[in-house]
Amino acid sequence: MSVLRLGLCVLGVYSMFLLWAVAQERLSVPFQHIDGHSTDKFKSALFLGTCQSFLSSLSALAYIVIRGKSGSSLSSLLGLDLASMTQTNNSSNSKTNGSSSTKVNGHTHSSSAPSHNSSSTSKALLLRYLQVSAFITLAAPFGFAALSYITYPTMVLGKSCKLVPVMLMNFVMYRRRFAPHKYIVVAMVTAGISVFMGFGNEKPSKASSNGEQGPHDQLIGILYLVINLILDGAVNSTQDEVFVRYKVTGQQMMLWINLFCTLLSTALGTLPLPHIPVLHPSSGLQSEFANAIGFIRTHPSVIVPLIQFSLTGALGQLFIFETLQHFGSLTLVMITLTRKMFTMVLSVVVYDHKLTLGQWAGAGIVFGGISVEAWVKRKEIHAKRVLQEKEKAKIKSL
């Protein structure tokens, strides 16, 4: 059943975000003005994020209502039933001196089991959701701003190394340890994608900025990219922490995180804030949303890709949070990274691009890392089945 669930999650992530990537690429090029004589780029990353988070919260709510058990209270459906938000203590956890160990993502997370009253538990959970939402809202503008100083291939290369900050932030923020094979898989996947992109002969179709750039401009772009990756790593590690401590589903987390993201980004985009580098690029005391809506009125061809971007992103998040809940953030990151690889391979087939020997070698390293992860998971599943059979045999013998 777990293999089937993982397969459906992979299929959903791939299909939705391939369509999402098509819309994203369309949104990155100029749109025709209604006067028919000029073209302009859509620059409001904050408006894009707000549209996607709003639709994502609606899709999560619809999923919860449709799949929810009949007779369940509203608070239970939304993950606010205080009785279900106690710390996770499974019978399979090892207990020593009043502490329990929970295995998530192939690593062991140890936590004590103090008694919390319901109000503090509810407040702590909502604060975690708000924390994740703040990280997401802040991360997107830094990624968008980095493209003003570095080329898109450099951006993709940095994003492909996302496994490293995920593990780093898990250790720094929550002191988590990982199984040894996780480090091997991380190294192989990251190295493989780096080799694949580094050995390409084709030049990017266009850079993110015009003209020559000095070394200081490159450093600024790399700094923005590093900030984006650190915030992304904090998002994944905090989501893992929520799943460890509270009994919530992926869709409940998706609902609340996107709801808070919508509120935060709406506040940033609506208020006439002064110019804030990266976070609020609009000049003067102008509202960024007002500028975005004005662009849509004068460039109506942006509407279709904008809807496609928001809708496929929202549906894709359902599969992302399903994967995150049942398989952890590292498995999710490997799926998203390999999705990038398959996107590039599909582009080679469709548009007849030529791969160098170095790129084929990089693809082999990536698939080798995936094979290591699959082999270890297969051994773990087999070991669990053997243990279950032994337990059943003991029960029958009694």
Buried (B, 14 or more C-beta within 10 A) or exposed (E): EEEEEBEEBBEBBBBBBBBBBBBBEBBBEEBBBEEEEEEEEBBBBBBBBBBBBBBBBBBBBEBBEEEBEEEEEEEBBBBBBBEBBBBBEEEEBEEEEEEBEBBBBBBBBBBEBEEBEEEEBBEBBEEBBBBBBBBBBBBBBBBBBBBBBBBBBBBBBBBBBBBBBBBBBBBBBBEBEBBEBBEBBBBBBBBBBBBBBEBBEEEEEEBBBEEEBEEEBBEBBBBBBBBBBBBBBBBBBBBBBBBBBBBBBBBBBBBBBBBBBBBBBBEBBBEEBEEEEBBBBBEEEBBBBEBBEEBBEBBEBBEEBBEBBBBBBBBBBBBBBBBBBBBBBBBBBBBBBBBBBEBBBEEEEEEEBEBEEBBEBBBBBBBBBBEBBEEBBEEEEEEEEEEEEEEEEEEEEE
